[in-house]
Amino acid sequence: MKDIETDDEILEFAITREQQANEFFLALAEMVKSKQMRKVFEELAEEELEHKAKLELEAIKKGVVVNTEEKGGTFDISDYVISDEPELDMDYRDMLLLGVEKEDASFRLYVDLVPHAKDKESKETLLALAQEEVKHKLRFEIELENLSKEK
């Protein structure tokens, strides 16, 4: 992570990451064979947009204009998924594990950004988003546990 010195930079960085997470899950939704998993990834993509909206609201409250346009083209699904196939042949368990990893990384990102935030509102927003990411991770872990019990 680059050096982040201001709350504006934290917001810009976090908004960009949420947009990338949205694009990541949408790309996975397009690549999976299972309609059930496509729906799961589309729902996750929507949740990432909700996180982005919360961050944008925080920016608006501060009177900050966050420019994420120039970073919009930096996302590339091939950075995350290695496959020559147009569709991924991942089973449900693999997708749940991917979800756990993704949500854990998002949680750690927000926790790591908190000490860099200068004002209370920014810290609270980052902590709230970290808490949401933990809930998402737990959802995946519970589903993995249920899946293990079925076998």
C-alpha positions in Angstrom: 0.0 0.0 0.0 1.3 3.4 -0.9 1.9 6.0 1.7 -1.4 7.6 2.6 -1.1 10.9 4.4 -4.6 12.5 4.4 -8.1 11.3 5.1 -8.9 12.4 1.5 -6.3 9.9 0.2 -7.7 7.2 2.5 -11.2 7.8 1.1 -10.0 7.8 -2.5 -8.0 4.6 -2.0 -10.8 2.8 -0.3 -13.4 3.9 -2.9 -11.1 2.7 -5.7 -10.7 -0.7 -3.8 -14.4 -1.1 -3.4 -15.0 -0.4 -7.1 -12.3 -3.0 -8.0 -13.9 -5.5 -5.7 -17.3 -4.9 -7.4 -15.6 -5.4 -10.8 -13.8 -8.6 -9.5 -17.1 -10.2 -8.4 -18.9 -9.2 -11.6 -16.1 -10.7 -13.6 -16.3 -13.9 -11.6 -20.1 -14.0 -12.1 -19.6 -13.9 -15.8 -17.0 -16.7 -15.7 -18.8 -19.3 -13.5 -20.9 -22.0 -14.9 -23.3 -22.3 -12.0 -26.3 -20.0 -12.0 -26.4 -20.2 -8.2 -22.8 -19.0 -8.0 -23.4 -16.3 -10.6 -26.2 -14.9 -8.3 -23.9 -15.1 -5.2 -21.1 -13.2 -7.0 -23.6 -10.6 -8.4 -24.9 -10.1 -4.8 -21.4 -9.6 -3.5 -20.7 -7.1 -6.3 -23.7 -5.1 -5.2 -22.6 -5.2 -1.6 -19.2 -3.8 -2.6 -21.1 -0.9 -4.4 -22.9 -0.3 -1.1 -19.5 0.0 0.7 -18.3 2.4 -2.0 -21.5 4.5 -1.5 -20.8 4.8 2.2 -17.3 6.0 1.5 -18.5 8.5 -1.1 -21.0 9.8 1.4 -18.2 10.3 3.9 -16.3 12.2 1.2 -19.4 14.4 0.5 -19.8 15.2 4.2 -16.2 16.4 4.2 -16.7 18.4 1.0 -14.1 16.3 -0.7 -14.3 15.5 -4.4 -12.7 12.1 -4.9 -11.4 11.4 -8.3 -11.3 7.7 -9.1 -11.7 8.0 -12.8 -8.0 7.8 -13.6 -7.7 4.6 -11.6 -10.8 3.0 -13.2 -8.8 1.1 -15.8 -6.4 -0.5 -13.4 -8.5 -3.6 -12.6 -7.7 -6.8 -14.5 -9.3 -10.0 -13.6 -6.3 -11.9 -14.8 -4.4 -10.5 -11.9 -6.6 -12.6 -9.6 -7.7 -15.6 -11.7 -5.5 -17.8 -13.8 -7.6 -19.5 -16.5 -7.5 -19.8 -20.3 -11.2 -20.8 -20.2 -13.9 -18.3 -20.7 -15.7 -19.9 -17.8 -14.3 -20.9 -14.4 -14.9 -24.5 -13.4 -14.8 -23.8 -9.7 -16.9 -25.8 -7.3 -19.0 -24.2 -4.6 -16.4 -24.9 -1.9 -13.6 -23.2 -3.9 -15.8 -20.2 -4.4 -16.6 -20.0 -0.7 -12.9 -20.2 0.0 -12.2 -17.4 -2.5 -14.9 -15.3 -0.7 -13.3 -15.9 2.7 -9.9 -14.8 1.3 -11.3 -11.7 -0.4 -13.4 -10.6 2.7 -10.4 -11.2 5.0 -8.2 -9.1 2.8 -10.8 -6.3 2.8 -11.1 -6.4 6.5 -7.4 -6.2 7.0 -7.2 -3.3 4.6 -9.8 -1.2 6.5 -8.2 -2.0 9.9 -4.8 -1.0 8.5 -6.2 2.3 7.2 -7.7 3.3 10.6 -4.4 4.5 12.1 -3.8 6.7 9.1 -7.2 8.5 9.4 -6.9 11.9 11.1 -10.5 12.5 12.1 -13.0 10.6 14.2 -15.6 10.2 11.4 -13.2 8.7 9.0 -12.0 6.2 11.6 -15.6 5.3 12.4 -16.4 4.7 8.7 -13.4 2.5 8.2 -14.1 0.5 11.3 -17.8 0.1 10.3 -16.7 -1.2 6.9 -14.2 -3.5 8.5 -17.0 -4.9 10.6 -19.1 -5.5 7.5 -16.3 -7.3 5.8 -15.9 -9.6 8.9 -19.7 -10.4 8.7 -19.3 -11.3 5.0 -16.3 -13.5 5.8 -18.3 -15.2 8.6 -21.1 -15.8 6.2 -18.7 -17.7 3.9 -17.2 -19.6 6.8 -20.6 -20.7 8.1 -21.6 -21.9 4.6 -18.2 -23.8 4.3 -18.9 -25.4 7.7 -22.4 -26.4 6.6 -21.1 -27.8 3.4 -18.6 -29.9 5.3 -21.4 -31.3 7.5 -23.3 -32.3 4.4 -20.6 -34.6 3.2 
